[in-house]
Amino acid sequence: MRPSVLSGRGPPFWPPEPSPEAVAWRVRAVTRFLRRVLPLCRAHTVDFYTRGLWEKMVALPPEAVLEALSGERLQQLLDEPPAPRPFEGAAETCEFYNIFCENSQRLINVQAFALAAKYYSMPNLGVCTPLEQMLEALNRKQQPRSGVGIKTDDFMNNKKSHEVQLMSELVDGLTKYCRLNQVIDLGSGKGYLSSFLSLQYNLKVYGIDSSNTNTHGANERNRKLKKHWKAYQRRAKANVRGQLLEDAIQGADHDKEKYKTNVSEKLLSTNNSLQSQDRMAASDSFLFHAADVFAGPDICITSKQYEFHSVAQLQTADNIPENVFLNILPADAVETDCSPRSNCRELCDEEKERRKMVSLKAKASRSKEVNIYCPLTSYITAETELRDLVADLEDCVLVGLHTCGDLAPSTLRLFNAKPEIKAVCSVGCCYHLLSEEQETQKGDAQGTWGFPMCQYLKEEGWLCGRNARMAACLALERVAVGQVLPTESLFYRAVLQVIVEELYGVKRSDHNIGKVYSKTSSFLDYVRKSLKKLDLDESKVSDSLIMEYFEKYKHRMNELEAFNMLKVVLGPCIEALILLDRLCYLQEQDNIAWSGLVKLFDPIKSPRCYAVVALKKQVFHMEANS
């Protein structure tokens, strides 16, 4: 019997947490399915022709596979709502007779294969918490936020803007719910998320990245931002005036429609209003003269209106931290000194000293502001002491946007181990860089690998393998809407391996070819440059022989393309196992009150779209006592 998905942990108004029993059940179901299909994903495309992988694993022509997994068919598969799971019974008994040949174990039914893969991928496992429910729970007791909204697409690409806006809203909700103001951003990179959290949400953010280049760049960015801060404020003032004028024009148009039935009365009222405006304009700024000239006689902008809008906007602008994004500013923005320099020489020594002290106090006050962004350089592991890096570490929220490889599981282990970390929001990526327990040298310390994390998979001795984890990085949704797989580059590498093994007797090499394909103009050029990188004697093979290999295998390129499409379809299942492992690990801990998986991003824009979110028990105790 399938266990209930919901758990009773957490406050009543919180989104239902997937129960530990339900998560464990799904982990077992996914592993049973993957045990049968993993050989497809563990196979390396480099060995595709040398090991005869198509003939060994697939009993269908490549054209049939490509037709069944075309973009249109894939999109239809993704769009269809999940049906009852006919493969659950098969998974329980490991009977895949309708997908694989019982004798040869080769794939015989690609439609059933794709459908089963869909059932064991994250969207259809029924354990995800909707983002809307999370935000509603977090913001239930929060007042609506006011402030200057920053358009992230002005200074980020579409993908990064999409990620930063959604994740920062969730992180802000976590900080406000936990009544915290400090955020630690692990793997902060160029600081887009950190800076936005500081700018838009007035948080104290420490961004920690292992690259000194990223940290140096972030510091230089902040220096320039401070230099141009006054220019940004002046630009904000100009925007106030422009918006005010636009609002006045719109208001005038509305009034025309409202009073057009009584023209004579409207004209009389307008003339009186104009006389009043002319008297006011004599003592007002140029802005109101411009409004009279360009906007027409139906516009009435009073000094009180301007004062009200100006003060409101400038108060908001004054609250924006100094570390705003440099990209918001025009390229030629400069800071000008508006102080009267004619009086500088006339200042006495006492006055100079007084002003110096005022300046120092102002600097000291700014250094204590809550809304700062401080980039730091450090390599983070599960054993890292954050207090050694952050001098004023306090209760905080730990976040990571696309933390690479082992940094994602290290983030969760730090959250569990450090009492000052009250909540976590982690989106991982680069699954191929995860360390696995079964691949780790026996002398390594226990608990330092990235996968598996939960007790069940450890006891099972589960191993994905690097090639399978590479498949988990593939973007099924993007392929479904037309993204083309890099088939030619993979084909070149697979044929090169045939040449290397048959002519040089080298089955494995310590040398990495790298991104040779992008720097070559033809297959011949590719092979020549690759042989040099492999330190193999080029003179041993002629150009004509190289092209003979190309001609021999080029008609089989569709086999490689079809084989990789099978990997694309299986990728979400492997990702689901990795994510469920992390969720299962959190649910095994005694100090965690709520944990879940949240689909945070649009998978077409950002394929690694799932966030692992959790809160400590102390947070809910505080909430209950408030």
C-alpha positions as CSV (number, residue, x, y, z in Angstrom):
1,M,0.0,0.0,0.0
2,R,1.3,3.4,-1.0
3,P,2.0,5.6,2.1
4,S,0.4,9.0,2.5
5,V,2.2,11.8,0.8
6,L,1.4,14.3,3.6
7,S,3.1,14.8,6.9
8,G,1.8,16.4,10.1
9,R,5.0,18.4,10.8
10,G,5.1,22.1,10.7
11,P,2.4,24.7,11.6
12,P,-1.2,24.2,10.4
13,F,-1.1,26.9,7.8
14,W,2.2,25.6,6.3
15,P,2.2,23.7,3.0
16,P,1.9,19.9,3.7
17,E,5.4,18.4,4.0
18,P,5.9,15.1,2.1
19,S,5.9,12.4,4.7
20,P,9.2,10.6,5.3
21,E,7.4,7.3,4.5
22,A,6.2,8.7,1.1
23,V,9.6,10.0,0.2
24,A,11.3,6.8,1.2
25,W,8.8,4.8,-0.9
26,R,9.5,6.9,-3.9
27,V,13.2,6.6,-3.5
28,R,12.8,2.8,-3.6
29,A,10.5,3.0,-6.6
30,V,12.9,5.2,-8.6
31,T,15.9,3.0,-7.8
32,R,14.1,-0.1,-8.9
33,F,13.4,1.5,-12.2
34,L,16.8,2.9,-12.6
35,R,18.6,-0.4,-11.9
36,R,17.1,-1.7,-15.1
37,V,17.7,1.3,-17.3
38,L,21.0,2.7,-15.9
39,P,23.2,0.7,-18.3
40,L,22.0,3.0,-21.1
41,C,23.1,6.1,-19.1
42,R,26.3,4.6,-17.7
43,A,27.5,3.9,-21.3
44,H,30.0,6.4,-22.5
45,T,29.4,7.9,-26.0
46,V,33.1,7.9,-26.6
47,D,32.9,4.1,-26.7
48,F,29.7,4.0,-28.8
49,Y,31.3,2.4,-31.9
50,T,34.2,0.6,-30.3
51,R,31.8,-1.2,-27.9
52,G,28.9,-1.6,-30.3
53,L,26.5,0.0,-27.8
54,W,23.6,0.3,-30.2
55,E,23.5,-3.4,-31.2
56,K,24.1,-4.4,-27.6
57,M,21.4,-2.3,-25.9
58,V,18.7,-1.4,-28.5
59,A,16.7,-3.8,-30.7
60,L,15.0,-1.1,-32.7
61,P,16.2,0.9,-35.8
62,P,17.4,4.4,-34.8
63,E,14.8,6.0,-37.1
64,A,12.0,4.4,-34.9
65,V,13.6,5.8,-31.8
66,L,14.1,9.3,-33.2
67,E,10.5,9.4,-34.5
68,A,9.1,8.3,-31.2
69,L,11.2,10.9,-29.3
70,S,10.8,13.8,-31.7
71,G,10.3,17.2,-30.3
72,E,6.6,17.2,-30.9
73,R,6.2,13.7,-29.3
74,L,8.3,14.8,-26.3
75,Q,6.3,18.0,-25.8
76,Q,3.1,16.0,-26.0
77,L,4.5,13.6,-23.4
78,L,5.5,16.4,-21.1
79,D,2.2,18.3,-21.5
80,E,-0.1,15.3,-20.8
81,P,-1.3,15.0,-17.2
82,P,0.1,12.1,-15.3
83,A,-2.1,9.0,-15.5
84,P,-2.3,6.1,-13.0
85,R,1.1,4.4,-12.7
86,P,0.9,1.1,-14.7
87,F,4.6,0.6,-14.1
88,E,4.5,0.6,-10.3
89,G,3.6,-3.1,-10.2
90,A,6.3,-3.9,-12.8
91,A,8.8,-1.9,-10.7
92,E,7.9,-3.8,-7.6
93,T,8.8,-7.2,-9.3
94,C,11.4,-5.8,-11.6
95,E,9.5,-7.1,-14.6
96,F,10.2,-4.9,-17.7
97,Y,9.1,-7.5,-20.3
98,N,7.1,-4.8,-22.2
99,I,10.1,-2.4,-22.4
100,F,13.1,-4.8,-22.7
101,C,13.5,-8.2,-24.4
102,E,13.5,-10.8,-21.7
103,N,16.3,-12.8,-23.3
104,S,18.6,-10.2,-24.8
105,Q,17.7,-7.4,-22.3
106,R,17.6,-4.9,-25.3
107,L,15.1,-2.1,-25.6
108,I,12.1,-3.1,-27.7
109,N,9.4,-0.5,-26.8
110,V,10.5,3.1,-26.9
111,Q,7.0,4.5,-26.2
112,A,6.7,2.4,-23.0
113,F,10.2,3.4,-22.1
114,A,9.5,7.1,-22.4
115,L,6.2,6.8,-20.4
116,A,7.9,4.9,-17.6
117,A,10.7,7.5,-17.4
118,K,8.0,10.2,-17.2
119,Y,6.4,8.5,-14.2
120,Y,9.6,8.3,-12.3
121,S,10.7,11.9,-12.9
122,M,10.2,14.7,-10.3
123,P,7.0,16.4,-11.7
124,N,5.0,13.2,-11.4
125,L,6.2,11.8,-8.1
126,G,3.9,13.9,-6.0
127,V,6.4,15.2,-3.5
128,C,7.0,18.7,-4.6
129,T,5.6,21.8,-2.8
130,P,4.2,24.5,-5.1
131,L,6.1,27.8,-4.9
132,E,2.8,29.7,-4.5
133,Q,2.0,27.8,-1.3
134,M,5.5,28.4,0.1
135,L,5.3,32.1,-0.6
136,E,1.8,32.3,0.9
137,A,2.9,30.6,4.1
138,L,6.0,32.7,4.4
139,N,4.3,36.0,3.8
140,R,1.2,35.3,5.8
141,K,2.2,37.6,8.6
142,Q,4.3,40.0,6.7
143,Q,3.3,43.5,5.7
144,P,3.4,44.3,2.0
145,R,6.9,45.5,1.0
146,S,7.3,49.0,-0.4
147,G,10.4,50.3,-2.2
148,V,12.0,50.9,-5.6
149,G,11.6,47.9,-7.9
150,I,14.7,47.0,-9.9
151,K,14.3,45.5,-13.3
152,T,16.8,42.7,-13.3
153,D,16.7,42.2,-17.0
154,D,18.4,45.6,-17.4
155,F,21.6,44.1,-16.2
156,M,21.3,40.3,-16.4
157,N,20.6,37.9,-19.2
158,N,17.1,36.4,-19.3
159,K,18.0,33.2,-17.6
160,K,19.8,34.8,-14.7
161,S,17.1,37.5,-14.3
162,H,14.5,34.8,-14.1
163,E,16.4,32.9,-11.5
164,V,17.4,35.8,-9.3
165,Q,13.9,37.3,-9.1
166,L,12.2,34.1,-8.1
167,M,14.8,32.8,-5.7
168,S,15.3,36.2,-4.0
169,E,11.6,36.5,-3.3
170,L,11.6,33.0,-1.7
171,V,14.8,33.8,0.3
172,D,13.3,37.1,1.5
173,G,10.2,35.3,2.6
174,L,12.4,32.9,4.6
175,T,14.4,35.7,6.3
176,K,11.3,37.6,7.3
177,Y,9.5,34.5,8.6
178,C,12.6,33.6,10.6
179,R,13.0,37.2,11.7
180,L,16.5,37.3,10.4
181,N,18.5,39.8,8.4
182,Q,21.7,37.9,7.5
183,V,22.1,35.7,4.5
184,I,25.1,33.5,3.6
185,D,25.2,32.9,-0.2
186,L,27.5,29.9,-1.0
187,G,29.0,29.7,-4.5
188,S,27.9,33.3,-5.0
189,G,29.9,33.7,-8.3
190,K,29.5,37.1,-9.7
191,G,27.2,38.1,-6.9
192,Y,24.0,38.6,-8.9
193,L,21.7,37.0,-6.2
194,S,23.7,38.4,-3.3
195,S,23.6,42.0,-4.7
196,F,19.9,41.8,-5.5
197,L,19.1,40.5,-2.0
198,S,21.0,43.4,-0.5
199,L,19.6,46.0,-2.9
200,Q,16.0,45.0,-3.2
201,Y,15.4,43.5,0.2
202,N,17.8,45.4,2.5
203,L,19.5,42.2,3.7
204,K,23.0,41.8,5.0
205,V,24.5,39.3,2.6
206,Y,27.9,37.5,2.6
207,G,28.7,36.0,-0.7
208,I,31.3,33.2,-0.5
209,D,32.9,31.9,-3.6
210,S,36.0,29.7,-4.2
211,S,37.2,31.9,-7.1
212,N,39.3,34.8,-6.0
213,T,38.7,36.3,-9.5
214,N,34.9,36.4,-8.8
215,T,35.5,38.0,-5.3
216,H,37.9,40.6,-6.7
217,G,35.4,41.4,-9.5
218,A,32.6,41.8,-7.0
219,N,34.6,44.1,-4.8
220,E,35.6,46.3,-7.8
221,R,32.0,46.3,-8.8
222,N,30.9,47.6,-5.4
223,R,33.7,50.3,-5.4
224,K,32.3,51.6,-8.7
225,L,28.8,51.5,-7.5
226,K,29.6,53.6,-4.5
227,K,31.4,56.1,-6.7
228,H,28.3,56.6,-8.9
229,W,25.8,56.4,-6.1
230,K,24.9,60.1,-6.2
231,A,24.4,59.9,-10.0
232,Y,21.9,57.1,-9.5
233,Q,20.0,59.2,-6.9
234,R,19.9,62.1,-9.4
235,R,18.6,59.8,-12.0
236,A,15.9,58.6,-9.6
237,K,14.8,62.2,-9.0
238,A,14.6,62.8,-12.8
239,N,12.4,59.7,-13.0
240,V,10.1,61.2,-10.4
241,R,9.6,64.3,-12.4
242,G,9.0,62.3,-15.6
243,Q,6.5,60.1,-14.0
244,L,4.7,63.0,-12.5
245,L,4.3,64.7,-15.9
246,E,3.1,61.4,-17.4
247,D,0.5,61.0,-14.7
248,A,-0.7,64.5,-15.2
249,I,-1.2,64.0,-18.9
250,Q,-3.1,60.8,-18.3
251,G,-5.3,62.6,-15.7
252,A,-6.1,65.3,-18.2
253,D,-7.2,62.8,-20.9
254,H,-9.5,61.2,-18.3
255,D,-11.0,64.6,-17.4
256,K,-11.7,65.3,-21.0
257,E,-13.9,62.2,-21.3
258,K,-15.5,62.8,-18.0
259,Y,-16.7,66.4,-18.6
260,K,-17.1,66.5,-22.4
261,T,-21.0,66.7,-22.0
262,N,-20.7,70.2,-20.5
263,V,-18.1,72.0,-22.7
264,S,-18.9,75.6,-21.7
265,E,-18.6,74.8,-18.0
266,K,-15.3,72.9,-18.6
267,L,-13.8,75.9,-20.6
268,L,-14.7,78.3,-17.8
269,S,-13.2,76.1,-15.2
270,T,-10.1,75.5,-17.3
271,N,-9.5,79.3,-17.8
272,N,-9.8,79.9,-14.1
273,S,-7.4,77.1,-13.4
274,L,-4.9,78.4,-16.0
275,Q,-4.9,81.8,-14.4
276,S,-4.2,80.3,-11.1
277,Q,-1.4,78.1,-12.6
278,D,0.2,81.1,-14.2
279,R,0.5,82.9,-10.9
280,M,1.9,79.8,-9.3
281,A,4.4,79.1,-12.1
282,A,6.1,82.5,-11.7
283,S,7.6,81.2,-8.4
284,D,7.8,77.6,-9.3
285,S,10.5,75.5,-11.1
286,F,11.2,75.1,-14.7
287,L,9.5,71.7,-14.6
288,F,6.1,73.3,-14.3
289,H,6.8,75.8,-17.1
290,A,7.6,72.8,-19.3
291,A,4.4,71.1,-18.3
292,D,2.4,74.1,-19.3
293,V,4.1,74.4,-22.7
294,F,4.3,70.8,-23.8
295,A,1.3,69.1,-22.0
296,G,-1.4,71.6,-22.9
297,P,-3.9,73.6,-20.9
298,D,-5.8,70.6,-19.4
299,I,-2.8,69.7,-17.1
300,C,-2.6,71.0,-13.6
301,I,0.6,70.1,-11.7
302,T,0.8,71.8,-8.4
303,S,3.8,72.4,-6.2
304,K,2.2,70.4,-3.5
305,Q,1.8,67.4,-5.8
306,Y,5.4,67.7,-6.9
307,E,6.6,68.0,-3.3
308,F,4.6,65.0,-2.2
309,H,5.8,62.8,-5.0
310,S,9.4,64.0,-4.7
311,V,9.7,63.5,-1.0
312,A,8.1,60.0,-1.1
313,Q,10.4,58.9,-3.9
314,L,13.5,60.4,-2.4
315,Q,12.9,58.8,0.9
316,T,12.7,55.5,-0.8
317,A,15.9,56.3,-2.8
318,D,17.7,57.2,0.4
319,N,16.9,53.8,1.8
320,I,18.5,52.0,-1.2
321,P,21.9,50.6,-0.2
322,E,25.1,52.0,-1.8
323,N,25.9,48.7,-3.5
324,V,23.4,49.0,-6.3
325,F,24.2,47.3,-9.6
326,L,26.6,49.3,-11.8
327,N,24.7,48.2,-14.9
328,I,21.6,50.2,-13.8
329,L,23.6,53.4,-14.4
330,P,24.3,54.9,-17.8
331,A,27.8,54.1,-19.1
332,D,29.0,57.7,-18.7
333,A,27.5,58.3,-15.3
334,V,29.9,60.3,-13.1
335,E,29.7,61.7,-9.6
336,T,29.8,65.5,-9.4
337,D,30.7,67.5,-6.3
338,C,28.0,70.1,-5.7
339,S,29.6,71.7,-2.7
340,P,30.7,75.3,-3.0
341,R,34.4,75.2,-3.6
342,S,34.8,78.9,-3.3
343,N,34.5,78.6,0.5
344,C,37.1,75.8,0.9
345,R,40.1,78.0,1.4
346,E,38.2,80.2,3.9
347,L,37.6,77.3,6.3
348,C,39.4,77.5,9.6
349,D,41.3,74.6,11.0
350,E,38.7,73.9,13.6
351,E,35.9,73.8,11.0
352,K,38.0,71.4,8.9
353,E,38.6,69.1,11.9
354,R,34.9,69.2,12.7
355,R,33.9,68.3,9.2
356,K,36.4,65.5,9.2
357,M,35.0,64.0,12.4
358,V,31.5,64.2,10.9
359,S,32.7,62.4,7.8
360,L,34.3,59.7,9.9
361,K,31.2,59.2,12.0
362,A,29.1,58.9,8.8
363,K,31.4,56.3,7.4
364,A,31.3,54.3,10.7
365,S,27.5,54.5,10.6
366,R,27.3,53.3,7.0
367,S,29.6,50.3,7.9
368,K,27.0,49.2,10.4
369,E,24.1,49.3,7.9
370,V,22.1,46.1,7.7
371,N,21.8,46.1,3.9
372,I,25.3,45.3,2.7
373,Y,26.9,42.8,0.4
374,C,30.3,41.5,1.3
375,P,32.0,39.1,-1.2
376,L,34.5,36.6,0.4
377,T,36.8,34.0,-1.0
378,S,36.9,30.5,0.4
379,Y,36.4,26.9,-0.6
380,I,33.4,25.5,1.3
381,T,33.1,22.0,2.5
382,A,30.7,20.3,5.0
383,E,33.3,20.9,7.7
384,T,33.8,24.6,7.1
385,E,33.5,26.9,10.1
386,L,31.6,29.9,8.9
387,R,32.6,31.9,12.0
388,D,36.2,31.8,10.7
389,L,35.0,33.6,7.5
390,V,32.2,35.9,8.7
391,A,33.4,37.9,11.8
392,D,29.9,39.1,12.7
393,L,28.1,35.8,11.9
394,E,24.6,35.7,13.5
395,D,21.5,33.7,13.0
396,C,21.1,33.5,9.3
397,V,19.6,31.8,6.2
398,L,21.9,29.7,4.0
399,V,21.4,29.9,0.3
400,G,23.0,28.7,-2.9
401,L,21.9,29.3,-6.5
402,H,23.2,26.5,-8.8
403,T,25.9,25.4,-6.4
404,C,28.2,23.2,-8.3
405,G,28.8,19.5,-7.6
406,D,29.5,18.7,-3.9
407,L,28.8,22.3,-2.8
408,A,25.0,21.5,-2.8
409,P,25.2,18.6,-0.4
410,S,27.8,20.5,1.7
411,T,25.3,23.3,2.0
412,L,22.7,20.9,3.5
413,R,25.2,19.4,5.9
414,L,26.3,22.8,7.1
415,F,22.7,23.8,7.6
416,N,22.1,20.6,9.7
417,A,25.3,21.0,11.7
418,K,25.4,24.8,12.5
419,P,22.8,26.0,15.1
420,E,23.0,29.6,13.8
421,I,21.7,28.6,10.4
422,K,17.9,28.6,10.8
423,A,16.8,27.9,7.2
424,V,18.3,26.8,3.8
425,C,17.3,27.3,0.2
426,S,19.6,25.4,-2.2
427,V,19.5,24.8,-5.9
428,G,22.2,22.5,-7.1
429,C,23.7,21.9,-10.5
430,C,26.6,20.1,-12.2
431,Y,25.6,16.6,-11.0
432,H,28.5,15.1,-12.9
433,L,30.9,16.7,-10.5
434,L,29.4,15.1,-7.4
435,S,31.6,12.6,-5.6
436,E,30.0,9.2,-4.9
437,E,30.7,7.0,-2.0
438,Q,31.2,3.9,-4.2
439,E,33.8,5.8,-6.3
440,T,35.6,7.3,-3.3
441,Q,38.9,5.8,-2.3
442,K,38.6,3.6,0.8
443,G,41.0,5.7,2.8
444,D,38.7,8.8,2.6
445,A,36.7,9.9,5.6
446,Q,33.1,8.8,6.0
447,G,30.4,11.3,5.1
448,T,32.4,13.6,2.8
449,W,30.9,12.5,-0.5
450,G,28.1,14.3,-2.3
451,F,26.0,11.2,-3.1
452,P,24.3,9.4,-1.6
453,M,23.4,11.3,1.5
454,C,20.4,9.4,2.9
455,Q,20.8,6.2,5.0
456,Y,18.8,3.9,2.7
457,L,20.9,4.6,-0.4
458,K,24.1,4.3,1.6
459,E,22.9,0.9,2.9
460,E,22.1,-0.2,-0.6
461,G,25.5,0.9,-1.8
462,W,23.9,2.8,-4.6
463,L,26.1,4.0,-7.4
464,C,25.0,6.2,-10.3
465,G,28.3,6.7,-12.0
466,R,29.6,9.8,-13.7
467,N,28.1,9.2,-17.1
468,A,24.6,8.7,-15.6
469,R,25.1,11.9,-13.6
470,M,26.0,13.6,-16.8
471,A,22.7,12.5,-18.2
472,A,21.0,14.1,-15.2
473,C,22.4,17.4,-16.4
474,L,20.6,17.2,-19.8
475,A,17.6,19.5,-20.4
476,L,14.6,17.4,-21.6
477,E,12.3,20.4,-21.7
478,R,14.7,22.4,-23.9
479,V,15.1,19.5,-26.3
480,A,11.3,19.2,-26.5
481,V,11.0,22.8,-27.7
482,G,13.7,22.4,-30.4
483,Q,17.2,22.6,-28.8
484,V,19.5,20.5,-30.8
485,L,21.9,18.0,-29.2
486,P,25.6,18.4,-30.0
487,T,25.5,15.2,-32.1
488,E,28.3,16.0,-34.6
489,S,30.9,16.8,-31.8
490,L,30.0,13.5,-30.1
491,F,30.2,11.7,-33.4
492,Y,33.6,13.1,-34.1
493,R,34.8,11.9,-30.7
494,A,33.4,8.4,-31.0
495,V,35.0,7.9,-34.5
496,L,38.3,9.3,-33.1
497,Q,38.2,6.6,-30.5
498,V,37.9,4.0,-33.2
499,I,41.0,5.4,-34.9
500,V,43.0,5.6,-31.6
501,E,42.2,2.0,-30.6
502,E,42.6,0.4,-34.0
503,L,45.7,2.3,-35.2
504,Y,47.5,3.1,-31.9
505,G,46.2,0.4,-29.6
506,V,45.2,3.0,-26.9
507,K,41.9,2.2,-25.2
508,R,42.2,4.8,-22.4
509,S,44.3,7.9,-22.2
510,D,45.1,10.2,-19.3
511,H,45.1,13.2,-21.7
512,N,41.9,15.2,-22.1
513,I,41.0,16.4,-25.5
514,G,39.0,19.2,-24.2
515,K,37.0,21.6,-26.5
516,V,38.9,20.8,-29.7
517,Y,35.7,20.5,-31.8
518,S,34.9,24.2,-31.4
519,K,38.3,25.1,-32.8
520,T,38.3,22.9,-35.9
521,S,36.9,23.3,-39.4
522,S,36.4,19.7,-40.4
523,F,36.7,16.1,-39.2
524,L,40.2,15.9,-40.6
525,D,41.2,19.0,-38.7
526,Y,39.6,17.6,-35.6
527,V,41.5,14.3,-35.7
528,R,44.9,16.1,-36.4
529,K,44.5,18.4,-33.4
530,S,43.2,15.7,-31.2
531,L,46.2,13.4,-31.9
532,K,48.5,16.2,-30.9
533,K,46.7,16.7,-27.6
534,L,46.9,12.9,-27.0
535,D,50.7,12.9,-27.8
536,L,50.2,10.4,-30.5
537,D,52.3,10.2,-33.7
538,E,50.4,11.9,-36.5
539,S,52.6,10.5,-39.2
540,K,51.2,7.1,-38.5
541,V,47.8,8.0,-40.2
542,S,47.3,9.7,-43.5
543,D,44.6,12.1,-44.4
544,S,42.9,9.6,-46.7
545,L,42.8,7.0,-44.0
546,I,41.2,9.4,-41.6
547,M,38.5,10.2,-44.2
548,E,37.9,6.5,-44.8
549,Y,36.9,6.2,-41.1
550,F,34.6,9.1,-41.5
551,E,32.9,7.7,-44.5
552,K,32.6,4.3,-42.8
553,Y,30.7,5.7,-39.8
554,K,28.9,8.8,-41.0
555,H,25.7,6.8,-42.0
556,R,25.5,5.6,-38.4
557,M,25.5,9.0,-36.9
558,N,21.7,8.7,-36.4
559,E,22.4,5.7,-34.0
560,L,24.4,8.0,-31.8
561,E,21.7,10.7,-31.9
562,A,19.0,8.2,-31.0
563,F,21.1,6.8,-28.2
564,N,21.6,10.2,-26.7
565,M,17.8,10.9,-26.9
566,L,17.3,7.9,-24.7
567,K,19.7,9.4,-22.2
568,V,17.8,12.7,-22.4
569,V,14.6,11.0,-21.5
570,L,16.2,9.2,-18.6
571,G,18.0,12.3,-17.3
572,P,15.0,13.6,-15.1
573,C,14.8,10.2,-13.4
574,I,18.4,10.4,-12.3
575,E,18.0,14.0,-11.2
576,A,14.9,12.9,-9.2
577,L,16.9,10.3,-7.3
578,I,19.6,12.8,-6.4
579,L,17.0,15.3,-5.2
580,L,15.0,12.7,-3.3
581,D,18.3,11.6,-1.6
582,R,18.8,15.1,-0.3
583,L,15.2,15.5,0.9
584,C,15.4,12.1,2.6
585,Y,18.6,13.1,4.3
586,L,17.0,16.2,5.8
587,Q,14.0,14.2,7.0
588,E,16.3,11.9,8.8
589,Q,17.6,14.8,11.0
590,D,16.0,15.5,14.4
591,N,16.5,19.3,14.4
592,I,14.6,20.0,11.2
593,A,10.9,21.0,11.4
594,W,10.0,21.2,7.7
595,S,11.7,20.3,4.5
596,G,10.6,20.1,0.9
597,L,11.4,20.3,-2.8
598,V,10.1,23.4,-4.6
599,K,10.0,23.8,-8.3
600,L,11.4,27.3,-8.4
601,F,12.2,28.1,-12.1
602,D,10.8,27.5,-15.6
603,P,12.8,24.4,-16.7
604,I,13.0,25.8,-20.3
605,K,14.8,28.9,-19.0
606,S,16.7,27.1,-16.2
607,P,16.8,23.3,-16.4
608,R,18.1,22.8,-12.8
609,C,14.9,24.3,-11.4
610,Y,14.3,22.5,-8.1
611,A,15.2,24.1,-4.7
612,V,15.7,22.1,-1.5
613,V,14.1,24.2,1.3
614,A,14.2,23.5,5.0
615,L,13.7,25.2,8.4
616,K,14.9,24.4,11.9
617,K,12.5,23.5,14.7
618,Q,13.6,26.6,16.7
619,V,12.0,28.8,14.0
620,F,8.5,27.3,14.5
621,H,8.9,27.4,18.3
622,M,9.6,31.2,18.0
623,E,6.5,31.5,15.7
624,A,4.3,29.6,18.1
625,N,5.4,31.7,21.1
626,S,5.0,35.1,19.3
